């Protein structure tokens, strides 16, 4: 045990007085702290370099289509229109390719969004409209 005195009941007294000595007490000198900070800093630098290298291979393409006449919605009650346009990749893209859709100045109530979530629609199955 790690006590100052090895008497049989000394641990009870030390426990009651909150004077227990830990078994392993690190000695934190300035050299030890500098070495630990250097190790932590180098590990974060390594992680940062890995993240930078993996993010530099990302290809991002943006296309606004609200200014294309056949894609413009005339009024709210209109029939849905099909809009097609081309995106030309300037860099080589590896498979799989992920496509994300960005909306700006669109605010949705989270509760309404969750209640109207359709797993069939997200998986690409045909769904009935009202």
C-alpha positions as CSV (number, residue, x, y, z in Angstrom):
1,X,0.0,0.0,0.0
2,X,1.0,3.6,-0.5
3,X,0.8,5.1,2.9
4,X,3.2,7.1,5.0
5,X,2.9,4.7,8.0
6,X,2.2,1.0,7.5
7,X,0.3,0.6,10.7
8,X,-2.8,-1.6,10.4
9,X,-5.4,1.1,10.9
10,X,-3.5,4.1,9.5
11,X,-5.3,4.0,6.2
12,X,-8.6,4.7,8.0
13,X,-7.2,7.8,9.6
14,X,-5.7,9.0,6.4
15,X,-9.0,8.3,4.6
16,X,-11.1,10.1,7.1
17,X,-8.7,13.1,7.1
18,X,-8.4,13.0,3.2
19,X,-4.7,12.7,3.4
20,X,-4.2,9.6,1.2
21,X,-1.0,9.6,-0.8
22,X,-1.4,8.3,-4.3
23,X,0.8,5.4,-5.3
24,X,2.1,7.1,-8.4
25,X,2.7,10.9,-8.2
26,X,4.1,12.3,-11.4
27,X,6.7,15.0,-11.0
28,X,5.7,17.8,-13.3
29,X,8.8,19.9,-14.0
30,X,9.1,22.3,-16.8
31,X,11.1,19.8,-18.9
32,X,8.4,17.2,-18.5
33,X,5.6,19.6,-19.4
34,X,7.6,20.8,-22.5
35,X,8.1,17.2,-23.7
36,X,4.4,16.4,-23.2
37,X,3.4,19.6,-25.0
38,X,5.8,18.8,-27.8
39,X,4.4,15.2,-28.2
40,X,0.8,16.5,-28.2
41,X,1.6,19.3,-30.6
42,X,3.4,16.9,-33.0
43,X,0.5,14.4,-32.9
44,X,-2.0,17.2,-33.7
45,X,0.3,18.4,-36.5
46,X,0.4,14.9,-38.0
47,X,-3.4,14.6,-37.7
48,X,-3.8,18.0,-39.4
49,X,-1.5,17.0,-42.3
50,X,-3.5,13.9,-42.8
51,X,-6.8,15.8,-42.8
52,X,-5.4,18.4,-45.2
53,X,-4.2,15.7,-47.6
54,X,-7.5,13.9,-47.6
55,X,-9.6,17.1,-48.1
56,X,-7.4,18.4,-51.0
57,X,-8.6,15.5,-53.1
58,X,-12.2,16.6,-52.8
59,X,-13.8,18.0,-56.1
60,X,-16.6,20.5,-55.6
61,X,-18.8,21.7,-58.4
62,X,-21.5,24.3,-58.1
63,X,-24.2,25.2,-60.6
64,X,-27.0,27.7,-60.1
65,X,-30.0,26.8,-62.1
66,X,-32.6,29.3,-60.9
67,X,-31.5,31.6,-63.8
68,X,-32.2,28.9,-66.5
69,X,-35.6,29.7,-68.1
70,X,-36.8,26.0,-68.3
71,X,-35.9,25.5,-64.6
72,X,-37.8,28.5,-63.3
73,X,-41.0,27.8,-61.4
74,X,-43.7,30.2,-62.5
75,X,-46.2,29.8,-59.7
76,X,-46.8,27.6,-56.6
77,X,-49.6,25.5,-58.1
78,X,-47.9,24.7,-61.3
79,X,-47.1,21.1,-62.4
80,X,-43.6,20.0,-61.5
81,X,-41.2,20.6,-64.2
82,X,-38.1,18.6,-65.2
83,X,-34.9,20.6,-65.4
84,X,-31.6,19.2,-66.7
85,X,-28.2,20.8,-67.0
86,X,-24.6,19.6,-67.3
87,X,-21.8,19.8,-64.9
88,X,-18.3,19.5,-66.3
89,X,-15.6,18.2,-63.9
90,X,-12.3,19.9,-64.2
91,X,-10.4,17.2,-62.1
92,X,-10.4,13.5,-62.2
93,X,-13.0,12.1,-59.7
94,X,-12.7,8.7,-58.0
95,X,-15.7,6.5,-57.3
96,X,-18.0,6.7,-55.4
97,X,-19.2,10.1,-56.2
98,X,-21.5,11.8,-53.7
99,X,-23.9,14.5,-54.8
100,X,-25.2,17.1,-52.3
101,X,-27.9,19.7,-52.8
102,X,-27.5,23.1,-51.2
103,X,-30.4,25.5,-50.4
104,X,-29.8,29.1,-49.4
105,X,-32.2,31.3,-47.5
106,X,-34.5,28.4,-46.8
107,X,-35.6,27.9,-43.2
108,X,-37.5,24.7,-42.2
109,X,-39.1,23.9,-38.9
110,X,-37.3,20.9,-37.6
111,X,-40.4,19.3,-36.0
112,X,-42.3,19.6,-39.3
113,X,-39.3,18.2,-41.1
114,X,-39.0,15.1,-38.9
115,X,-42.8,14.4,-38.9
116,X,-42.8,14.5,-42.8
117,X,-39.7,12.4,-43.2
118,X,-40.3,9.5,-45.6
119,X,-37.9,6.6,-45.6
120,X,-39.4,5.3,-48.9
121,X,-38.7,8.6,-50.6
122,X,-35.1,8.7,-49.3
123,X,-34.4,5.2,-50.6
124,X,-35.8,6.0,-54.0
125,X,-39.1,3.9,-53.9
126,X,-42.2,5.2,-55.6
127,X,-44.5,7.0,-53.2
128,X,-48.1,8.1,-53.6
129,X,-48.8,11.8,-53.7
130,X,-51.9,13.3,-52.1
